[in-house]
């Protein structure tokens, strides 16, 4: 029963968030629309920020579960997976990003970037890259993915992002044999 109540509260919050910024959503409105009393809300969440944290965690889990990570996937696929999720949830993402709770969003976006890049690099064949070199490459790619995503969201998630991702991953980054990306230790 408790999971159903949390699910109901979270879905109600997401529905409201898809229409309005967080600053215009109240706990009273969430509890009224979800049919849950305030005490029950506070049993599960400390406040609206705690609810937001829970919702974002579930969104991140969904992205990670759907992340294409087989050895046949490219870095481009990793970028596109997160971008497609954001496009599907455009209004919600914008309302979270442009709120006072933006740090929660950015922390979880960083987690997605770290997971995506780490998983991708872990799927590559060993190219005699030292652990230090690999860490540097991983960090640079995380920074690029994070910065690219933040910039795209900050500019209103304009169309054409998939073409930019293709250009970035296919042409601007060093090539990795058979993967379309990575390092300069080519054989």
C-alpha positions in Angstrom: 0.0 0.0 0.0 2.8 2.4 0.9 4.4 2.0 -2.6 1.1 2.8 -4.2 0.7 5.9 -2.2 4.2 7.1 -3.1 3.6 6.3 -6.7 0.3 8.3 -6.6 1.9 11.3 -5.0 4.9 11.2 -7.4 2.6 10.9 -10.5 0.4 13.7 -9.3 3.5 15.8 -8.8 4.9 15.0 -12.3 1.5 15.8 -13.8 1.5 19.2 -12.1 5.2 19.7 -13.0 4.4 19.1 -16.7 2.1 22.2 -16.6 3.7 24.6 -14.1 7.0 25.5 -12.4 7.8 24.0 -9.0 7.4 27.4 -7.4 3.7 27.3 -8.3 3.1 23.8 -6.9 2.1 23.3 -3.3 2.0 20.3 -1.1 -1.7 21.1 -0.4 -2.4 20.9 -4.1 -0.5 17.6 -4.5 -2.3 16.0 -1.6 -5.7 17.3 -2.7 -5.2 16.0 -6.3 -3.8 12.7 -5.2 -6.4 12.1 -2.5 -3.7 11.7 0.1 -3.8 13.6 3.4 -0.9 15.9 4.4 0.2 13.6 7.2 0.6 10.8 4.7 2.6 13.1 2.4 5.0 14.0 5.3 5.3 10.4 6.3 6.9 9.7 2.9 8.6 13.0 2.2 10.1 15.8 4.3 9.1 18.5 1.9 8.7 19.3 -1.8 12.5 19.2 -2.4 12.5 15.6 -0.9 9.7 14.6 -3.3 11.6 16.2 -6.2 14.7 14.2 -5.2 12.7 11.0 -5.2 11.1 11.7 -8.6 14.5 12.6 -10.2 16.1 9.5 -8.8 13.4 7.4 -10.5 13.9 9.3 -13.7 17.6 8.6 -13.5 17.0 5.0 -12.9 14.8 4.9 -16.0 17.5 6.4 -18.1 20.1 4.0 -16.8 17.9 1.0 -17.3 17.2 2.1 -20.9 20.8 3.1 -21.6 22.2 1.2 -24.6 25.4 -0.4 -23.2 26.2 -3.4 -25.3 29.6 -3.4 -27.0 28.0 -2.6 -30.3 26.8 0.8 -29.1 28.6 4.1 -29.6 29.1 7.1 -27.4 26.6 8.8 -29.7 24.0 6.3 -28.5 24.8 7.2 -24.9 24.3 10.9 -25.6 21.1 10.3 -27.5 19.6 8.1 -24.8 19.7 10.9 -22.3 18.7 13.6 -24.8 15.7 11.5 -26.0 14.5 11.1 -22.4 14.8 14.9 -21.9 12.9 15.6 -25.1 10.1 13.2 -24.0 9.9 14.9 -20.6 10.7 18.4 -21.9 8.2 20.4 -19.8 9.1 18.6 -16.6 12.9 18.9 -17.2 12.6 22.6 -18.0 10.5 23.2 -14.9 13.0 21.4 -12.7 16.0 23.0 -14.3 14.6 26.5 -14.0 13.7 26.1 -10.3 15.5 26.9 -7.1 16.1 23.1 -6.9 18.3 23.1 -9.9 21.3 21.7 -7.9 19.3 18.5 -7.3 18.8 18.1 -11.1 22.4 18.9 -11.9 23.7 16.4 -9.3 21.6 13.6 -10.9 22.6 14.7 -14.4 26.2 14.4 -13.4 25.4 10.8 -12.2 23.9 10.0 -15.6 26.9 11.4 -17.4 29.3 9.5 -15.1 27.4 6.3 -15.6 27.1 6.7 -19.4 30.7 7.5 -20.0 32.0 4.9 -17.5 29.8 2.2 -19.0 30.8 3.1 -22.5 34.5 3.2 -21.8 34.2 -0.1 -19.8 32.7 -1.8 -22.9 35.7 -0.9 -25.1 38.5 -3.3 -25.8 41.7 -2.6 -23.9 43.9 -0.3 -25.9 46.9 -0.3 -23.5 45.6 2.9 -22.0 46.9 3.6 -18.5 44.4 4.0 -15.6 45.5 7.6 -15.3 44.9 8.3 -19.1 41.6 6.5 -18.9 40.5 8.6 -15.9 41.5 11.8 -17.8 39.6 10.7 -20.9 36.6 9.7 -18.8 36.6 13.1 -17.0 36.8 15.1 -20.3 33.9 13.1 -21.8 31.8 13.6 -18.6 32.5 17.3 -18.7 31.6 17.4 -22.4 28.4 15.4 -21.9 27.3 17.4 -18.8 28.2 20.8 -20.3 26.6 20.0 -23.7 23.4 18.9 -21.9 23.2 21.9 -19.6 23.8 24.3 -22.5 21.1 22.6 -24.6 18.6 22.8 -21.7 19.6 26.3 -20.9 18.8 27.3 -24.4 15.3 25.8 -24.3 16.2 22.4 -25.8 16.2 23.5 -29.4 15.7 21.0 -32.2 18.7 19.9 -34.1 20.5 18.5 -31.1 20.8 15.0 -32.6 22.7 16.4 -35.5 25.0 18.3 -33.1 25.6 15.1 -31.1 26.5 13.2 -34.3 28.9 15.9 -35.4 30.5 16.0 -31.9 30.9 12.2 -31.6 31.8 11.5 -35.2 34.1 14.4 -36.2 35.3 16.5 -33.3 36.5 13.8 -30.9 39.5 11.6 -31.6 38.7 8.3 -33.2 38.7 5.0 -31.5 39.0 1.9 -33.6 35.7 0.3 -34.4 33.9 2.5 -31.9 33.8 5.9 -33.6 35.4 7.5 -30.5 38.1 7.7 -27.9 41.7 8.1 -27.2 44.8 8.6 -29.3 46.4 5.1 -28.9 45.4 3.8 -32.3 47.2 0.7 -33.5 
